[in-house]
Amino acid sequence: MFVNQNSVNGDRNDAYRNVAACQSYCITLRMCVAVDFTSADNTCWVHTNAADLNDANTYSQAGTTQYRLDRSCDTTS
């Protein structure tokens, strides 16, 4: 979780108006790498390109939190 941060090129999706719904939607998308959720207007921005998340494309934005999806799985026991 990256508080007060957003990245360029997210696709806005107004169907998901809270953090949990936005995150759940991302999980269903094979290419989703992150979401930005803006609490001021309850907007969900979906990122499908990891390059959007690099330092050159990431900015400070009050009221927006970025959640990055980690699809790696530890299969060792």
C-alpha positions as CSV (number, residue, x, y, z in Angstrom):
1,M,0.0,0.0,0.0
2,F,1.4,3.4,-1.0
3,V,-0.5,6.2,0.6
4,N,-0.9,9.6,-1.2
5,Q,0.5,8.1,-4.5
6,N,-0.8,7.5,-7.9
7,S,0.6,6.4,-11.3
8,V,-0.2,7.5,-14.9
9,N,-2.2,5.5,-17.4
10,G,-4.7,3.9,-15.1
11,D,-8.1,3.1,-16.5
12,R,-11.0,4.6,-14.5
13,N,-13.8,2.3,-13.5
14,D,-16.7,3.9,-11.8
15,A,-18.5,0.5,-11.1
16,Y,-16.2,-0.1,-8.1
17,R,-16.8,2.7,-5.5
18,N,-14.9,1.4,-2.5
19,V,-11.4,0.1,-1.9
20,A,-12.4,-3.6,-1.4
21,A,-14.5,-3.7,-4.6
22,C,-11.7,-2.0,-6.5
23,Q,-9.1,-4.4,-5.3
24,S,-11.4,-7.4,-5.9
25,Y,-12.0,-6.3,-9.5
26,C,-8.2,-6.1,-10.0
27,I,-7.8,-9.6,-8.9
28,T,-10.2,-10.8,-11.5
29,L,-8.2,-9.2,-14.3
30,R,-5.3,-11.4,-15.5
31,M,-3.3,-8.3,-16.5
32,C,-4.0,-6.1,-13.5
33,V,-0.8,-5.0,-11.6
34,A,-2.2,-2.3,-9.3
35,V,-5.1,0.0,-8.5
36,D,-5.2,3.6,-7.4
37,F,-8.2,4.5,-5.2
38,T,-9.1,8.1,-4.7
39,S,-11.2,8.6,-1.5
40,A,-12.4,12.1,-2.3
41,D,-14.6,10.9,-5.1
42,N,-14.4,7.1,-4.6
43,T,-12.8,6.4,-8.0
44,C,-11.0,3.2,-8.9
45,W,-8.1,3.4,-11.4
46,V,-6.8,0.1,-12.7
47,H,-3.3,-0.5,-14.0
48,T,-2.4,-3.3,-16.4
49,N,1.1,-2.3,-17.3
50,A,3.9,-2.6,-14.7
51,A,5.8,0.2,-16.4
52,D,3.1,2.6,-15.1
53,L,4.4,1.9,-11.6
54,N,8.0,3.0,-12.1
55,D,9.4,6.1,-10.4
56,A,9.1,8.3,-13.6
57,N,5.4,7.5,-13.8
58,T,4.4,7.7,-10.2
59,Y,3.4,10.9,-8.4
60,S,2.3,12.2,-5.0
61,Q,-1.5,12.8,-4.8
62,A,-3.2,13.5,-1.5
63,G,-6.2,11.3,-0.9
64,T,-5.2,8.6,-3.3
65,T,-3.7,5.2,-2.2
66,Q,-2.1,2.8,-4.6
67,Y,-2.4,-0.9,-4.0
68,R,0.0,-3.2,-6.0
69,L,-1.0,-6.7,-6.7
70,D,1.6,-9.4,-6.0
71,R,0.7,-12.5,-7.9
72,S,3.8,-14.4,-6.8
73,C,3.2,-17.4,-4.6
74,D,5.6,-19.3,-2.4
75,T,5.1,-23.0,-3.2
76,T,7.7,-24.3,-0.7
77,S,6.5,-25.8,2.6
